[in-house]
Amino acid sequence: MDFIKNIDSERPVVIAGATASGKSALALEIVRVHGGVIVNADALQVWSCWRVLSARPSAEDEAQAPHLLYGHLASDAEYSVGHWLREVSQILQGPERPIIVGGTGLYLTALTEGLADIPAVPAAIRAAADDRLVHAGHEAMLAELDPATAARIDRRNPARIQRAWEVLYATGRGLAEWQAETGNPLLPLSDCTALVLDADRDWLARRIDRRFEMMVNTGALDEVRAVLPDWSPSALWAKAIGAPELVSHLRGEITLQEAIAAAQASSRQYAKRQRSWFRGRMRDWRRIARP
């Protein structure tokens, strides 16, 4: 990647990309050339229970450069994009230039565009939302949102719909209204080098399928087996792609091959949503073709 040598060695770098697109390898190569510290911007790689299943950097990669905000949370921790921004704020004030890398679009746009200051949702409302999602489904929750929020939300993402439902019932105001009052960003695009990996769909699908098979062969089943006694589908840490399918296998509900095929399909769908987000929200980022 010849462009790496021309990257400004003083400015923070932010790297977005779909799952399995090679973000972590790019971040490591930038650090090798210019120095810096790699900072996680993936909502699933923060959990200590998932190293293999969330595709966290390997121990070998972590030995080559400092890595922050990876696997630092126990599964019972409260965490949100607001928590993540506060942690990144401290890193930005530190002595080393950060290379912020991940596939969670909400984290990256909140970092570079700003985040609405929404009050915390009470535990009782969160519990009511969990129950409603299980018994009524996300379509029913979508129908109960305010029109402005319903018009702009990702209708295929139950977690986003539930979050919007919680905000509406906790504050009496729709998520869209809160977002309209967004404050100044922590790291504006004008102050960083913003890169988004633009992966070919078929190339990415093959990588996703190969990678999940490798995960299963290198410890993913052991990770899922370890959390099985505490499994809660609504928990934030339980959203790891492939975890529900491997749980079903370990409970004897489906074969391992069925679990692998289902998880690969889920991962490809997730990548499709990521790529849509990046196209819609990251038009001003520099696009890096993959492969």
C-alpha positions in Angstrom: 0.0 0.0 0.0 2.1 2.8 -1.3 -0.2 5.5 0.0 0.9 4.7 3.6 4.2 6.5 3.3 2.4 9.7 2.4 0.1 9.8 5.4 0.7 12.7 7.7 2.7 11.3 10.6 1.3 13.9 13.1 -2.4 13.7 12.6 -4.6 11.0 14.1 -5.7 8.3 11.6 -9.3 6.8 11.6 -9.8 3.6 9.6 -13.3 2.2 8.9 -14.1 -0.9 7.0 -16.4 -3.9 6.9 -15.7 -7.1 8.9 -12.8 -9.1 7.4 -11.7 -6.2 5.1 -8.2 -6.0 6.6 -8.6 -2.9 8.9 -6.3 -4.2 11.7 -3.5 -5.2 9.3 -3.7 -1.7 7.7 -3.5 -0.1 11.2 -0.5 -2.2 12.1 1.3 -1.3 8.9 0.7 2.4 9.5 2.2 2.1 13.0 5.2 0.2 11.6 5.9 3.1 9.2 4.9 6.1 11.3 4.5 5.0 14.9 1.5 5.5 17.1 -0.9 3.5 19.2 -3.8 1.4 17.8 -7.2 2.1 19.3 -10.2 -0.1 19.0 -13.5 1.2 17.4 -15.3 -2.1 17.3 -18.2 -2.5 19.7 -17.7 -6.3 20.0 -13.9 -6.3 20.5 -14.2 -4.4 23.8 -15.4 -7.6 25.6 -12.9 -9.8 27.3 -14.9 -13.0 26.5 -14.3 -12.6 22.8 -10.9 -12.7 21.3 -11.3 -15.3 18.5 -15.0 -14.7 17.7 -14.7 -11.0 17.5 -11.5 -11.2 15.4 -9.5 -9.1 17.9 -5.8 -8.7 17.0 -3.7 -11.7 17.9 -1.3 -11.7 20.7 1.5 -11.6 18.1 0.0 -8.4 16.6 -0.4 -6.8 20.0 3.2 -7.5 20.7 4.2 -5.5 17.7 2.4 -2.2 18.7 0.4 -0.8 21.6 -3.3 -1.7 21.4 -5.9 0.1 23.5 -9.6 -0.6 24.3 -9.4 -4.2 23.2 -11.0 -6.9 25.5 -11.0 -4.6 28.5 -14.6 -5.1 29.6 -16.2 -7.9 31.6 -19.5 -9.1 30.3 -21.5 -7.5 33.1 -20.2 -4.0 32.3 -22.3 -1.1 31.1 -21.0 0.3 27.9 -22.1 2.6 25.1 -20.8 4.9 22.4 -20.7 7.6 25.1 -18.4 5.4 27.3 -16.2 4.8 24.3 -15.9 8.5 23.4 -14.9 9.3 26.9 -12.1 6.7 26.8 -10.9 7.9 23.4 -10.9 11.5 24.6 -8.3 10.5 27.2 -6.2 8.8 24.6 -6.3 11.8 22.3 -4.8 13.9 25.1 -2.0 11.4 25.5 1.5 11.6 24.0 1.1 9.1 21.2 -0.7 9.6 17.9 -3.8 7.3 17.7 -4.7 5.0 14.8 -8.4 4.4 15.5 -9.7 1.4 13.7 -13.0 -0.5 13.6 -16.2 -1.4 11.9 -18.8 0.1 14.2 -20.1 3.0 12.1 -21.9 4.6 15.0 -18.7 4.9 17.0 -16.8 6.4 14.1 -19.4 8.9 13.0 -20.0 9.9 16.7 -16.2 10.5 16.9 -16.0 12.6 13.7 -19.4 14.2 13.6 -20.5 14.5 17.2 -22.9 12.7 19.6 -26.2 13.8 21.0 -26.1 14.3 24.8 -28.9 11.8 25.6 -29.7 11.0 29.3 -29.0 7.5 30.5 -31.9 5.1 30.1 -33.2 3.8 33.4 -32.8 0.1 34.0 -36.5 -0.5 34.3 -37.1 0.9 30.8 -34.3 -1.1 29.4 -35.8 -4.3 30.9 -39.2 -3.4 29.5 -37.6 -2.9 26.1 -35.9 -6.3 26.3 -39.2 -7.9 27.1 -41.0 -6.1 24.3 -38.4 -7.1 21.8 -38.7 -10.8 22.8 -42.5 -11.0 22.9 -43.5 -8.4 20.2 -40.5 -8.2 17.9 -38.6 -5.2 16.6 -41.4 -4.5 14.0 -43.8 -3.7 16.8 -41.3 -1.4 18.5 -40.6 0.3 15.1 -44.3 1.1 14.8 -44.2 2.8 18.2 -41.4 5.2 17.3 -41.9 8.9 16.5 -42.2 9.5 12.7 -38.9 11.4 12.3 -36.9 8.6 14.0 -38.8 5.8 12.2 -38.1 7.5 8.8 -34.3 7.5 9.3 -33.5 4.4 11.4 -32.1 1.2 10.0 -35.2 -0.9 9.9 -33.2 -4.2 9.7 -31.3 -3.5 12.9 -33.3 -4.6 16.0 -30.6 -3.2 18.4 -30.9 0.3 16.9 -34.7 0.1 17.0 -34.7 -1.0 20.6 -32.3 1.9 21.5 -34.5 4.4 19.8 -37.6 2.9 21.6 -35.8 3.2 25.0 -34.8 6.8 24.3 -38.3 7.8 23.4 -39.9 6.2 26.4 -37.2 7.4 28.8 -37.1 11.0 27.7 -40.4 11.7 25.9 -38.4 12.8 22.9 -37.5 10.9 19.7 -33.9 9.9 18.9 -34.0 12.1 15.8 -34.8 15.2 17.9 -31.9 14.4 20.2 -29.6 13.9 17.3 -30.6 17.3 15.8 -28.9 18.8 18.9 -25.6 17.1 18.4 -22.6 18.9 19.8 -19.2 19.5 18.4 -17.2 16.3 17.4 -14.3 15.0 19.5 -12.2 14.5 16.3 -13.5 16.4 13.3 -12.6 15.1 9.8 -10.6 18.3 9.3 -8.2 17.2 12.1 -7.5 13.6 11.1 -6.8 11.3 8.2 -10.0 9.4 7.6 -9.8 6.2 5.6 -12.6 3.7 4.6 -11.7 0.4 3.1 -13.9 -0.2 0.0 -14.0 -4.0 -0.3 -15.3 -5.9 -3.3 -18.4 -7.7 -2.3 -17.5 -11.2 -3.6 -13.9 -10.9 -2.4 -15.2 -9.9 1.1 -17.7 -12.8 1.2 -15.0 -15.3 0.5 -12.8 -13.9 3.2 -15.7 -13.9 5.7 -16.5 -17.5 5.0 -12.9 -18.6 5.3 -12.3 -16.6 8.4 -15.3 -18.0 10.3 -14.2 -21.6 9.5 -10.8 -20.6 10.9 -12.4 -19.2 14.0 -14.2 -22.4 14.7 -10.9 -24.3 14.3 -8.9 -22.0 16.6 -11.0 -21.6 19.7 -14.4 -19.9 18.9 -16.3 -22.9 20.2 -14.3 -22.9 23.5 -15.1 -19.2 23.9 -18.8 -19.8 23.4 -18.8 -22.8 25.7 -17.2 -20.7 28.4 -20.1 -18.1 28.4 -22.9 -20.6 27.9 -23.9 -20.6 31.7 -24.4 -16.8 31.5 -25.8 -16.7 28.0 -28.3 -13.9 27.5 -29.3 -13.1 23.9 -30.2 -9.5 24.8 -26.9 -8.7 26.4 -24.5 -6.3 24.5 -21.7 -8.9 24.6 -24.0 -11.6 23.1 -24.3 -9.7 19.8 -21.0 -11.2 18.5 -21.6 -12.5 15.0 -21.7 -16.3 15.2 -22.3 -16.5 18.9 -26.1 -17.3 18.8 -25.5 -20.0 16.1 -22.7 -21.7 18.1 -24.8 -21.6 21.2 -27.5 -23.4 19.3 -25.0 -26.0 18.2 -23.6 -26.5 21.7 -27.2 -27.0 23.0 -27.7 -29.7 20.5 -30.3 -27.8 18.4 -28.3 -27.7 15.1 -25.2 -29.4 13.7 -21.8 -27.7 13.7 -22.0 -27.3 9.9 -25.4 -25.8 10.1 -24.1 -23.3 12.7 -21.1 -22.4 10.6 -23.3 -21.8 7.5 -25.8 -19.7 9.4 -23.0 -17.7 11.1 -21.3 -17.0 7.7 -24.6 -15.8 6.3 -25.1 -13.5 9.3 -21.6 -12.1 8.9 -22.1 -11.4 5.2 -25.4 -9.6 6.0 -23.6 -7.6 8.7 -20.9 -6.6 6.2 -23.6 -5.5 3.8 -25.1 -3.2 6.4 -21.7 -1.9 7.2 -20.9 -1.1 3.6 -24.3 0.7 3.2 -23.5 2.8 6.3 -20.1 3.7 5.0 -21.4 4.7 1.6 -24.2 6.8 3.1 -22.3 8.4 6.0 -18.7 8.5 5.0 -18.7 10.2 1.6 -15.9 12.6 2.6 -13.6 9.9 3.8 -10.7 8.7 1.6 -11.7 5.4 0.0 -9.1 2.6 -0.2 -9.9 -0.2 -2.6 -9.7 -3.8 -1.4 -8.2 -6.1 -2.4 
